Amino acid sequence: MKILFAAAEVAPLAKVGGMADVVGALPPILRKMGHDVRIIMPYYGVIPDKLKENPEWKWKGYAMFQEFDIFETVLPGTDVPLYLMGHGSFIPARVYGGEDEDWRFTMFANAVAEFAWNYWKPNIIHCHDWHTGMIPVWMHQVSDIGTVFTIHNLAYQGPWKWFLDQITWTPWYMDAHNTMAGAIKYADRVNTVSPTYAQQICTPAYGEGLEGLLSFLKPWGILNGVDTDVENPATDAALVQNYSIDTLDDRLANKLALQKELGLGVNPRTFLIGMVSRLVEQKGVDLILQILERYLAYTDAQFVVLGTGDRYYESQLWQIAARYPGRMSAQILFNSALSHHIYAGSDAFLMPSRFEPCGISQLIALRYGSIPIVRRTGGLVDTVSFHDPINQVGTGFSFDRYEPLDLYTCMVRVWESYRYADAWKALQQRGMSSNFSWQASADKYVQLYRSIPGLENA
Ligand SMILES: Nc1ncnc2c1ncn2[C@@H]1O[C@H](COP(=O)(O)OP(=O)(O)O[C@H]2O[C@H](CO)[C@@H](O)[C@H](O)[C@H]2O)[C@@H](O)[C@H]1O
């Protein structure tokens, strides 16, 4: 099967969150399974520094009255052909933001459609989030190119139809009020990234206004995986000490190094909670802010947070950290190496999300032996099971209601459980041996592609 992945983020070249991990990890596996998978993404100003060789110029096309260039290279560390769509609006060193964001990504979507019509024709274009949402709308009447639309974040729905009408060609049949709604309505198949979230978005509580459409279409839920080559504590070059499930005691060196690196009190037995996250409403930061000071006052725990996002959350976390020197560190930046220090050095990993399509951070935490503390929602339900110390089952701690008290009591429970070193070690080992490799997900994506009429045997 010929499959073209189109996305705004692809790891390791341009990553803001988990979508980049997915689009960076799934194509190499599908390629190993024998499919001709290629990726297309915008040629951001940050990319040239991350490539060893200059990409080769291949083709010039036109989209929304703009000329764009197509360059070809391979996704670093893989044999997956990668096409970079070059246009002046993508040169600034950012992925999202800016006043032209809606226009810029709609033009990218249009360029991908032109590319697929005129340069390399796939059987399927696999689109990710609203940035590529107009592709299924335009391809709706093209019989030999199918479309799959994957929802990573339903909260961002892209430009409204009236704006699309002004900037681009919206087909006469497009009966949808914004880009995301159009993608959902006209894609041949729609999925999201976990079975539980696939059900939740069919309800008003999680559907972001699209629950009617979604409950009618019943999206597939295919769980994300984790890239086991990249996210591997036994080989991770960012760590001061590599370790595995069999050499778990070696892990401690990473905790001591993290405490030192971030100016926390260096003590092997002090319970250390880590968090690596976009600092946005979705991730439950408001809940944390309501209880954090009380928690730091009641326990001796340390807390490290790495992330960027909403200015209010950034400054609140920073201010609390300033009030608790040696106990808390707020790192308001994006830094992959530091994120790995946190996964490897923290005892527990906090993710009290308001909603969570799947979540990759908790999967990385499990692999690195940091015990997830999660709210039972979306993909967190499907990936973290409740720790029961008596029966020695489960991989993490969770709470149900989106309430500060529920998070607080859960975090106190975790702090107390940490004192039982043997049970804690067994819990870490169960987490580290859970299997969330991409292969199972890749098999399901192939099933999804083949469920499109005409592609049964492709
Ligand atoms: N400041 C920082 N520095 C370094 N690394 C950082 C960082 N902030 C975040 N990261 C990294 O970004 C990734 C976050 O991925 P998640 O899937 O957990 O959440 P996200 O909401 O971004 O993804 C969305 O898309 C994915 C993919 O489908 C879904 O799993 C998820 O539920 C959905 O919200 C992790 O690899 C994490 O380590």
PDBQT file of the ligand as one rigid body, heavy atoms in Angstrom, charges set to zero:
ROOT
HETATM    1  N1  LIG A 501       8.757  20.909  27.763  1.00  0.00    +0.000 N 
HETATM    2  C1  LIG A 501       9.005  19.728  27.213  1.00  0.00    +0.000 A 
HETATM    3  N2  LIG A 501      10.278  19.337  26.971  1.00  0.00    +0.000 NA
HETATM    4  C2  LIG A 501      10.527  18.125  26.399  1.00  0.00    +0.000 A 
HETATM    5  N3  LIG A 501       9.581  17.253  26.021  1.00  0.00    +0.000 NA
HETATM    6  C3  LIG A 501       8.303  17.597  26.223  1.00  0.00    +0.000 A 
HETATM    7  C4  LIG A 501       7.941  18.837  26.826  1.00  0.00    +0.000 A 
HETATM    8  N4  LIG A 501       6.584  18.906  26.904  1.00  0.00    +0.000 NA
HETATM    9  C5  LIG A 501       6.119  17.755  26.386  1.00  0.00    +0.000 A 
HETATM   10  N5  LIG A 501       7.145  16.962  25.979  1.00  0.00    +0.000 N 
HETATM   11  C6  LIG A 501       7.053  15.641  25.330  1.00  0.00    +0.000 C 
HETATM   12  O1  LIG A 501       5.938  15.699  24.426  1.00  0.00    +0.000 OA
HETATM   13  C7  LIG A 501       5.243  14.446  24.458  1.00  0.00    +0.000 C 
HETATM   14  C8  LIG A 501       3.850  14.673  25.020  1.00  0.00    +0.000 C 
HETATM   15  O2  LIG A 501       3.030  13.696  24.519  1.00  0.00    +0.000 OA
HETATM   16  P1  LIG A 501       1.574  13.335  25.084  1.00  0.00    +0.000 P 
HETATM   17  O3  LIG A 501       1.030  12.303  24.156  1.00  0.00    +0.000 OA
HETATM   18  O4  LIG A 501       1.696  12.884  26.486  1.00  0.00    +0.000 OA
HETATM   19  O5  LIG A 501       0.746  14.691  25.070  1.00  0.00    +0.000 OA
HETATM   20  P2  LIG A 501       0.212  15.769  23.969  1.00  0.00    +0.000 P 
HETATM   21  O6  LIG A 501      -0.936  16.397  24.642  1.00  0.00    +0.000 OA
HETATM   22  O7  LIG A 501       1.311  16.647  23.576  1.00  0.00    +0.000 OA
HETATM   23  O8  LIG A 501      -0.265  14.929  22.701  1.00  0.00    +0.000 OA
HETATM   24  C9  LIG A 501      -1.535  14.811  22.025  1.00  0.00    +0.000 C 
HETATM   25  O9  LIG A 501      -1.309  13.854  20.986  1.00  0.00    +0.000 OA
HETATM   26  C10 LIG A 501      -0.810  12.625  21.473  1.00  0.00    +0.000 C 
HETATM   27  C11 LIG A 501      -0.487  11.751  20.279  1.00  0.00    +0.000 C 
HETATM   28  O10 LIG A 501      -1.601  11.174  19.721  1.00  0.00    +0.000 OA
HETATM   29  C12 LIG A 501      -1.779  11.982  22.438  1.00  0.00    +0.000 C 
HETATM   30  O11 LIG A 501      -1.141  10.846  23.006  1.00  0.00    +0.000 OA
HETATM   31  C13 LIG A 501      -2.182  12.953  23.535  1.00  0.00    +0.000 C 
HETATM   32  O12 LIG A 501      -3.184  12.390  24.350  1.00  0.00    +0.000 OA
HETATM   33  C14 LIG A 501      -2.651  14.248  22.901  1.00  0.00    +0.000 C 
HETATM   34  O13 LIG A 501      -3.061  15.172  23.883  1.00  0.00    +0.000 OA
HETATM   35  C15 LIG A 501       6.070  13.511  25.315  1.00  0.00    +0.000 C 
HETATM   36  O14 LIG A 501       6.998  12.839  24.507  1.00  0.00    +0.000 OA
HETATM   37  C16 LIG A 501       6.776  14.486  26.272  1.00  0.00    +0.000 C 
HETATM   38  O15 LIG A 501       7.964  13.954  26.809  1.00  0.00    +0.000 OA
ENDROOT
TORSDOF 0
